Amino acid sequence: MRPADLALLRTPGVPTVSPDGRMAVVAVERPDVDGDGYRAQLWAVPTDGSAPARPLTSGARDSAPAFSPDGRWLAYLSAAPGDPPQVHLLPTAGGAPRRLTDAPLGTGAPVWSPDSRRLAWVGPVPPDGADAGAPRLLTRLRPGGADEDEHTRDRPGCVFVLDLPGDPDDDGVPLPEPRQLTDGAGGDTDVAWSPDGRALAFVSARHARADRDLVRDVYLVPATGGDPRRVTRGRGRCRTPSFDPGGATLLVTARPDLGPEGLDVAGSGPTPCRVPVTGGPLEPLLDPRETHRADGTPGTVVVDGATLVGVRRAGAVELLRVPLDGRSPEPLVDGPFTVRGFAAAGGVVVATVAHDRSAGELVAITPGRRRLLTGFGRGLGATGRLHRAAELTAAADGGRVHGWVTVPDGPGPHPVLLVVSGGGWSLRDDVQVHASAGYAVVQCGPPASADAALAVLDAALADPALDAERVGVLGGGLAGALAGRTDRFGAAVVERPPAGTVPDVLDAVRTPTLVVSAERDRRCPPEEGQRLFAALQRRGVPSELLLFPGEGPDPTATDPAAAGRPRHRLARLEHLLRWWDRWLPAAEGPDPAGERAAAREGGGAP
């Protein structure tokens, strides 16, 4: 893969399935390098494979499709360039879409009521009387503390409901104004309807320590409005509530116990839980110590007496069917794949499934059969520049850790890059670009420690096709820590160094280091990257700082939902190749100007 091949990426999102199970609709996103943004349109996909996928919309950025329960309508979000997303409605029998909202800050994904007559969503509300350029006074943190973007802390998420008229596709029939059901005091998210349509469940943080811990509870509010009632009672972090068909139980994804301070996320992952609608503690359906839900489905899917969940396992995300009666889970998709999202209706489950050479395709799952439905990645695959990954394991941290190695074509020995951020069975453009440039890429699966990363590297270097004398390291703070811990790396790239990186590595790093930061990154402030770069420069260590203006939170992300602007993604890849070519050239040849040796000896920057 070459940097310019970014334009060929096609990334499908979470699908929706028509009530009869015959049709799936999914948003497919692609980088628009010339326009320096992203475009997305909805595609219709027959679930029986009887016809190829076809484009359904042509908006600049269409997303979050949802079939109405009666099958007559498709609600979705659409955003014009530079504008926030608004709810649109498309008749499934044919016709033009209609815009339903005109919210100043946009809306969240639409959720249908059981009677197909109302839509709910969570959307931000601007402060009273404030315009976009006015100064804003913050008096407390939003729930979630440092997890929140400071630019939206005074624009809370609130639950809205829109009543549709009798002929919602008739532009001549005026639409009523959406009704705001909550005040957003708890940063509301993740709305779901009760089976009788009389109430909505949502997630919020309204307790006294909401701006200082990670606890988030499930609340109920009447569909006609009223005071929210807290359902969950404990110290859990909840998301994606959904009602069981009888309406007596709520299914949620949660870390069920964050400890007495509400901050302990170690040792357990998000897992499916249930709680009575009348209130009570969370009851995990799977062991939270061994389960980590990692799919991007924006709700909890309950079908045929079971809930579906994508569980992280050894670098994969498997799709499990978890019966509510306590029987053993059943794998629907397992092996070297990453399930990104799914939906179910009419006896069929449709999942978006990715792997190391694909950003995702739709797969239909029926009893005893799985059918591939789409070929969105065909263009990128046709280049012949994608490489397979091989899994490996190593002993570290008292157990076995997983890793992956992607080896370029040719006999080698190839220079090696150890990547210590991410890792697993999904397409990473930087891994593929490096492999095409002649580098063997070793990834260590999360959670990675220094010992685990080095153990995986040593296991990979047992292959004579990999050159143990030419090794670089790429990643976040751990990459900096490794560069300071050992002199075995010929060069390093430290991306988005977190707070505290400088004291950890300042006294030890002699490795040539490229520091990458984003100007608007609030989790890993750019000042940390600038401090690290300045410290390396003062000590005479060959170093550079690559700062992405106006970017945040993560220009290095490969997930389009978090990724930076396409031109920045392209620039990042080109700078990485330039840096490695300087210090670890893939082609055999002399050390340029003796720079690598001088760097190890503490020589000055060239």
C-alpha positions in Angstrom: 0.0 0.0 0.0 1.2 3.5 -0.8 0.2 6.7 1.0 -1.8 7.8 -2.0 -3.9 4.5 -1.7 -5.7 6.1 1.2 -8.1 7.4 -1.4 -9.1 3.8 -2.1 -10.2 3.0 1.4 -13.9 2.2 1.9 -15.1 1.8 5.4 -18.6 0.5 6.1 -20.2 1.4 9.4 -22.9 -0.3 11.5 -25.7 -1.7 9.3 -29.4 -1.7 9.8 -31.7 -4.5 8.7 -35.3 -4.2 7.4 -38.0 -5.8 9.6 -38.5 -8.6 7.1 -34.7 -9.3 7.0 -34.4 -8.9 3.2 -32.4 -5.7 3.0 -29.5 -4.2 4.9 -28.4 -0.6 4.6 -25.0 0.7 5.7 -23.1 3.9 5.4 -19.8 3.6 3.6 -17.2 6.3 4.3 -14.2 7.2 2.1 -11.5 9.8 2.4 -11.8 12.7 0.0 -8.1 13.7 -0.3 -8.7 16.5 -2.8 -11.5 18.0 -0.6 -9.5 17.2 2.6 -12.5 15.6 4.3 -14.6 12.5 4.3 -17.6 11.5 2.2 -20.2 8.9 3.0 -23.3 7.6 1.4 -25.8 4.9 2.2 -25.7 1.6 0.3 -28.6 -0.9 0.1 -27.5 -4.6 0.3 -29.9 -7.6 -0.3 -29.2 -10.0 2.6 -29.6 -13.1 0.3 -26.8 -12.0 -2.0 -29.2 -11.9 -4.9 -27.9 -8.6 -6.2 -24.8 -6.4 -5.6 -24.8 -3.5 -3.2 -26.1 -0.3 -4.7 -25.8 3.3 -3.6 -29.0 4.6 -2.0 -28.1 8.3 -1.2 -25.7 10.8 -2.6 -25.3 13.2 0.3 -21.9 14.6 1.3 -21.9 12.7 4.5 -24.8 10.3 5.3 -24.6 8.0 8.3 -26.5 6.2 11.1 -29.3 4.6 9.0 -32.3 3.1 10.9 -35.3 1.2 9.5 -38.7 2.0 11.0 -40.3 -1.0 12.7 -43.1 -1.0 10.0 -40.5 -1.0 7.3 -41.9 2.1 5.5 -39.1 4.5 6.4 -35.4 4.8 6.6 -34.2 7.5 9.0 -30.6 8.7 8.9 -28.2 11.6 9.4 -27.0 13.7 6.6 -24.5 16.6 6.8 -23.6 19.1 4.1 -20.0 20.3 4.0 -19.3 22.5 7.0 -22.7 21.9 8.6 -23.7 19.7 11.5 -25.7 16.5 10.8 -29.5 16.6 10.7 -32.1 13.9 10.7 -33.5 12.9 7.3 -36.3 10.5 6.3 -36.4 8.4 3.1 -39.5 6.3 2.1 -38.4 2.7 1.4 -41.0 2.4 -1.4 -39.2 5.1 -3.4 -39.1 8.9 -3.3 -37.0 11.8 -2.3 -35.6 12.2 1.2 -36.9 14.9 3.5 -35.0 16.8 6.1 -36.7 16.7 9.5 -34.5 18.9 11.7 -32.6 22.1 11.7 -30.7 21.9 15.0 -28.0 24.6 15.4 -25.4 22.1 16.7 -26.8 19.1 14.9 -28.4 15.9 16.2 -27.4 12.4 17.2 -28.4 9.2 15.5 -32.2 8.7 15.2 -34.0 5.9 17.1 -37.5 4.8 16.1 -40.4 4.3 18.5 -42.2 1.0 18.3 -45.2 2.5 16.5 -43.0 4.1 13.8 -44.6 7.5 14.5 -41.8 9.1 16.6 -38.1 9.5 16.5 -35.8 10.1 19.4 -32.1 11.2 19.6 -29.6 12.8 21.8 -28.3 16.2 20.6 -26.3 19.1 22.0 -28.0 22.3 23.1 -26.2 25.6 23.0 -26.1 27.8 26.1 -28.9 30.2 26.4 -28.2 33.4 24.6 -24.7 32.4 23.5 -23.5 32.5 19.9 -20.7 30.6 18.4 -18.1 33.4 19.0 -19.2 34.4 22.5 -17.0 33.6 25.5 -18.2 30.7 27.6 -18.1 30.4 31.4 -17.5 26.9 32.7 -18.3 26.3 36.4 -17.8 22.5 36.6 -16.5 19.6 34.6 -18.9 17.7 32.4 -19.5 14.1 33.6 -16.5 12.0 32.6 -13.9 14.6 33.5 -10.9 14.5 31.3 -12.7 12.3 28.8 -14.7 15.3 27.7 -13.7 17.9 25.1 -13.5 21.3 26.8 -15.2 22.9 23.8 -18.4 21.0 24.4 -18.6 20.9 28.2 -21.2 23.7 28.2 -23.2 22.1 25.3 -24.7 19.1 27.0 -26.4 16.2 25.3 -30.2 16.2 25.8 -32.9 13.7 24.8 -35.3 14.9 22.1 -38.5 13.4 20.5 -40.0 14.3 17.2 -43.6 13.4 16.4 -44.1 12.6 12.7 -47.1 13.9 10.9 -49.5 11.6 9.0 -47.6 12.1 5.7 -44.0 12.7 6.8 -42.7 12.5 3.2 -45.0 15.3 2.1 -43.1 18.6 2.2 -46.3 20.5 2.2 -47.2 19.1 5.7 -45.3 21.1 8.3 -43.3 19.2 10.9 -43.8 19.9 14.6 -40.8 21.1 16.6 -38.8 18.4 18.4 -39.6 18.2 22.1 -36.7 18.3 24.6 -37.3 15.8 27.3 -34.2 16.2 29.5 -32.1 19.2 30.6 -28.7 17.6 29.8 -27.6 18.0 33.4 -25.8 14.7 33.2 -24.5 14.7 29.7 -27.1 12.4 28.4 -26.4 9.7 25.8 -27.6 6.4 24.3 -31.4 6.7 24.1 -33.8 3.7 23.7 -37.6 3.2 23.6 -39.6 1.0 25.8 -41.6 -1.7 23.9 -44.9 0.1 24.7 -43.5 3.5 23.5 -44.4 5.2 26.8 -40.9 5.7 28.1 -37.3 6.2 27.0 -34.1 4.9 28.6 -30.9 6.9 28.4 -27.5 7.1 30.1 -26.6 10.0 32.2 -24.3 11.1 35.1 -26.4 13.0 37.6 -24.9 12.0 41.0 -22.9 14.3 43.2 -19.5 13.2 42.1 -20.4 13.1 38.4 -17.6 15.5 37.3 -15.0 13.5 39.3 -15.6 9.9 38.6 -16.5 7.6 35.7 -19.9 6.3 36.9 -22.8 6.6 34.4 -26.3 5.3 35.2 -29.4 4.3 33.2 -32.4 6.6 33.7 -36.0 6.4 32.5 -38.1 9.4 31.3 -41.7 9.4 30.2 -42.1 9.9 26.4 -44.4 12.8 27.2 -41.8 14.5 29.5 -41.2 14.5 33.2 -38.6 13.9 35.8 -36.0 11.1 35.0 -35.9 8.1 37.3 -32.6 6.4 38.0 -32.7 2.7 37.3 -29.1 1.4 38.0 -27.9 1.6 41.5 -24.2 1.0 42.1 -20.8 2.1 40.9 -21.0 1.0 37.2 -20.3 2.8 33.9 -23.2 2.0 31.7 -23.9 2.5 28.0 -26.2 1.4 25.2 -29.4 0.4 27.1 -32.1 -1.7 25.5 -35.4 -3.2 26.7 -36.1 -6.9 26.5 -39.3 -7.6 24.5 -41.4 -7.8 27.6 -40.3 -4.5 28.9 -39.5 -5.7 32.4 -35.7 -5.8 32.0 -33.1 -3.5 30.6 -30.0 -4.9 28.9 -26.9 -2.6 29.0 -23.2 -2.8 28.4 -21.3 -1.8 31.6 -18.3 -2.0 33.7 -20.4 -3.1 36.6 -18.1 -2.0 39.5 -15.6 0.9 39.3 -14.7 0.7 43.0 -15.5 3.0 45.9 -14.1 6.1 44.1 -15.8 5.2 40.8 -12.5 5.3 39.0 -11.2 1.7 38.9 -11.2 0.4 35.3 -8.5 -2.1 35.8 -9.2 -5.8 35.8 -12.6 -5.7 34.1 -14.1 -4.7 30.7 -17.4 -3.6 29.4 -19.7 -6.6 29.5 -23.4 -7.3 28.8 -25.5 -6.8 32.0 -29.2 -6.7 32.9 -31.2 -4.8 35.5 -34.9 -4.7 36.3 -36.7 -1.7 35.0 -37.9 -1.1 38.6 -34.3 -0.6 39.6 -31.5 -2.6 41.2 -27.8 -3.6 40.8 -26.3 -4.7 37.5 -26.2 -8.4 36.8 -23.4 -9.4 34.4 -24.3 -12.0 31.8 -20.6 -12.7 31.2 -17.6 -12.5 33.5 -16.4 -8.9 33.3 -12.9 -10.0 34.2 -12.7 -12.0 30.9 -15.0 -9.9 28.7 -14.4 -6.7 26.9 -17.2 -5.5 24.5 -15.4 -3.9 21.6 -17.8 -3.5 18.7 -19.2 -0.1 17.6 -22.9 -0.9 17.6 -24.7 2.1 19.1 -27.1 0.0 21.1 -27.7 -3.4 22.7 -29.2 -5.9 20.2 -31.7 -8.3 21.8 -33.2 -11.0 19.5 -34.7 -14.4 20.1 -34.0 -14.6 23.8 -30.4 -13.5 23.5 -28.2 -10.5 23.2 -25.5 -10.1 20.6 -22.1 -8.7 21.6 -18.7 -8.2 20.0 -16.1 -9.5 22.4 -12.3 -8.7 22.2 -10.3 -12.0 22.1 -6.6 -12.1 21.3 -6.6 -9.2 18.9 -9.9 -10.2 17.3 -13.4 -9.0 18.0 -15.7 -12.1 17.9 -19.5 -11.9 17.6 -21.2 -13.9 20.4 -24.9 -14.8 20.9 -25.4 -14.7 24.7 -28.7 -16.4 25.8 -30.5 -14.6 28.5 -31.4 -17.9 30.3 -27.8 -18.6 31.3 -26.9 -21.1 28.6 -23.4 -20.9 27.1 -22.6 -18.2 24.5 -22.6 -19.2 20.9 -20.0 -17.8 18.5 -21.5 -16.4 15.3 -18.2 -14.9 14.0 -14.9 -16.0 15.3 -11.3 -16.4 14.1 -9.0 -13.6 12.8 -11.7 -11.0 12.3 -12.8 -7.8 13.8 -16.6 -7.3 14.1 -17.2 -3.6 13.9 -21.0 -3.6 14.2 -24.2 -5.6 13.6 -28.0 -5.6 13.4 -30.6 -8.3 13.4 -34.2 -8.7 12.1 -36.3 -11.1 10.2 -34.2 -14.1 11.2 -30.9 -12.8 9.8 -28.0 -11.1 11.5 -25.9 -8.8 9.4 -22.4 -7.8 10.7 -19.7 -5.5 9.4 -16.5 -7.6 9.6 -13.0 -6.5 9.0 -9.6 -8.2 9.0 -5.9 -7.4 8.5 -6.4 -6.6 4.7 -10.0 -5.2 4.8 -11.6 -2.2 6.4 -14.9 -4.2 6.5 -17.5 -6.0 4.5 -21.1 -7.0 5.3 -21.7 -10.7 6.2 -25.2 -12.2 6.6 -25.5 -14.9 9.2 -28.4 -17.4 9.3 -28.6 -20.7 11.0 -25.7 -22.8 9.7 -24.5 -20.3 7.1 -22.5 -17.2 6.7 -22.7 -15.3 3.4 -20.3 -12.5 2.2 -22.5 -9.7 0.8 -20.2 -6.9 -0.3 -16.9 -6.0 -2.0 -16.3 -2.5 -0.7 -12.5 -3.2 -0.4 -12.2 -4.6 -3.9 -10.5 -1.4 -5.3 -7.8 -1.4 -2.6 -7.3 -5.1 -2.8 -6.9 -5.0 -6.6 -3.7 -2.9 -6.2 -1.9 -6.1 -5.0 -0.2 -4.0 -2.3 -1.8 -5.5 0.8 0.1 -7.9 3.0 -1.1 -10.7 5.3 -0.3 -10.7 9.0 0.8 -13.8 10.9 0.0 -14.2 14.6 2.6 -15.1 17.2 2.7 -15.4 21.0 5.4 -14.9 23.6 5.8 -15.4 27.3 5.6 -12.1 29.3 4.0 -10.6 32.4 3.2 -14.0 33.8 1.3 -15.3 30.8 1.2 -15.4 27.0 0.9 -12.2 25.0 -0.2 -11.9 21.4 1.5 -10.2 18.6 1.4 -10.0 14.8 4.0 -9.7 12.2 3.5 -8.4 8.6 6.4 -9.2 6.4 7.1 -7.5 3.0 7.8 -9.3 -0.2 11.2 -10.6 -1.0 13.7 -12.8 0.9 15.0 -10.1 3.3 16.5 -9.7 5.8 14.1 -6.8 6.3 14.4 -3.9 8.7 11.8 -4.1 11.5 9.4 -1.7 13.0 7.9 -2.5 16.4 4.5 -0.9 16.7 3.3 -0.7 20.3 -0.1 1.0 19.8 -3.1 -1.0 18.7 -2.6 -4.3 17.1 -4.9 -7.0 16.0 -7.0 -8.4 13.1 -7.9 -5.1 11.4 -6.6 -3.1 8.5 -4.0 -0.4 9.5 -2.9 1.8 6.7 0.4 2.6 8.3 1.3 -1.1 8.7 0.4 -1.8 5.1 2.3 1.3 3.8 5.4 0.3 5.8 5.3 -3.3 4.6 5.0 -2.1 1.0 8.1 0.1 1.6 10.1 -2.9 2.7 9.7 -3.0 6.5 8.6 -5.9 8.5 6.0 -4.6 11.1 5.7 -6.3 14.5 2.6 -5.3 16.5 2.0 -6.1 20.1 -1.6 -6.5 21.2 -3.1 -4.4 24.0 -2.7 -4.1 26.9 1.1 -3.9 26.1 3.9 -3.4 28.6 7.5 -2.8 27.9 8.3 -6.4 28.7 5.5 -7.7 26.6 6.4 -5.6 23.6 10.1 -6.7 23.8 9.0 -10.3 24.2 6.9 -10.2 21.1 9.7 -8.4 19.2 12.2 -11.2 20.2 9.7 -13.9 19.1 9.4 -12.2 15.7 13.1 -11.8 15.3 13.5 -15.5 15.4 12.6 -15.4 11.7 15.8 -15.0 9.7 13.8 -12.8 7.2 13.8 -10.1 9.8 17.0 -8.1 10.5 17.6 -7.9 14.3 20.3 -5.2 13.7 17.9 -2.8 12.1 14.9 -2.2 14.4 12.8 0.9 15.0 9.9 1.5 17.5 6.6 3.4 16.8 3.8 4.3 19.2 2.8 6.5 22.1 4.4 6.9 25.5 5.5 3.3 25.6 7.6 3.9 22.5 9.4 6.7 24.3 9.9 4.5 27.4 11.4 1.7 25.2 13.7 4.1 23.4 14.9 5.3 26.8 15.2 1.8 28.2 17.4 0.1 25.6 19.8 1.2 22.8 18.6 -1.6 20.5 16.4 0.7 18.4 18.0 2.6 15.5 15.2 5.2 15.5 11.9 5.9 17.2 8.6 7.7 16.5 6.7 8.8 19.6 3.1 9.9 18.7 0.9 11.9 21.0 3.1 11.5 24.1 0.9 11.6 27.2 1.6 13.8 30.2 4.6 12.5 32.2 6.5 11.2 29.2 9.3 13.7 29.5 10.4 12.8 33.0 10.3 9.1 32.1 12.6 9.3 29.1 14.6 12.6 29.4 17.7 11.1 31.0 18.0 8.0 28.9 16.9 8.6 25.3 19.8 8.6 22.8 17.7 7.2 19.9 16.9 9.5 17.0 13.3 10.4 17.7 10.5 11.9 15.6 7.8 13.3 17.9 4.2 13.6 16.5 1.5 15.8 18.2 -1.8 17.3 17.4 -2.6 20.9 18.1 -6.1 20.3 19.6 -5.4 17.0 21.4 -6.8 17.4 24.9 -5.9 13.9 26.1 -2.3 14.1 25.0 -1.7 17.8 25.0 0.7 19.1 22.2 2.8 20.8 24.9 4.0 17.4 26.0 5.3 16.7 22.5 7.0 20.1 22.4 8.6 19.5 25.8 9.9 16.1 24.7 11.3 17.6 21.4 12.9 20.5 23.3 14.5 18.1 25.8 15.9 15.9 23.0 17.3 18.9 21.2 19.0 20.3 24.3 20.7 17.0 24.8 21.9 16.8 21.2 19.7 13.8 20.3 18.7 13.9 16.6 15.0 14.7 16.7 12.2 16.3 14.9 8.7 17.5 15.9 5.7 17.0 13.5 2.8 19.1 14.7 -0.6 18.8 13.0 -2.4 22.2 13.1 -6.1 22.3 14.0 -6.1 18.5 14.5 -7.5 16.5 17.3 -7.9 14.2 19.0 -5.9 11.7 17.0 -4.5 12.4 13.5 -2.8 8.9 13.7 -6.0 7.0 14.1 -7.0 4.5 11.4 -10.7 4.4 12.4 -12.5 7.1 10.3 -14.6 8.1 13.3 -11.4 9.3 15.1 -9.0 9.9 12.2 -7.6 13.2 11.2 -8.1 15.0 7.9 -7.1 13.0 4.9 -4.3 15.3 3.9 -2.9 15.0 7.4 -3.1 11.2 7.3 -1.3 11.3 4.0 1.3 13.7 5.3 1.9 11.5 8.4 2.6 8.4 6.3 5.0 10.3 4.1 6.9 11.8 7.1 7.1 8.3 8.7 8.6 6.8 5.5 11.0 9.8 5.2 12.1 9.3 8.9 12.7 5.6 8.6 14.5 6.0 5.2 16.9 8.3 6.9 17.7 6.1 9.9 16.7 2.6 8.9 16.7 2.5 5.1 14.9 -0.6 3.8 17.4 -0.9 0.9 20.9 -2.1 1.8 23.5 0.6 1.9 25.9 2.5 4.1 24.8 4.4 7.2 24.1 8.0 5.8 26.9 10.2 7.2 27.3 7.8 10.1 24.3 9.4 11.7 22.9 6.2 13.4 26.2 5.4 15.1 26.7 9.0 16.2 23.2 9.1 17.7 23.9 6.0 19.8 27.1 7.6 21.1 25.3 10.8 22.0 26.5 12.8 19.0 25.0 16.0 18.0 22.1 16.4 15.7 23.1 16.6 12.0 
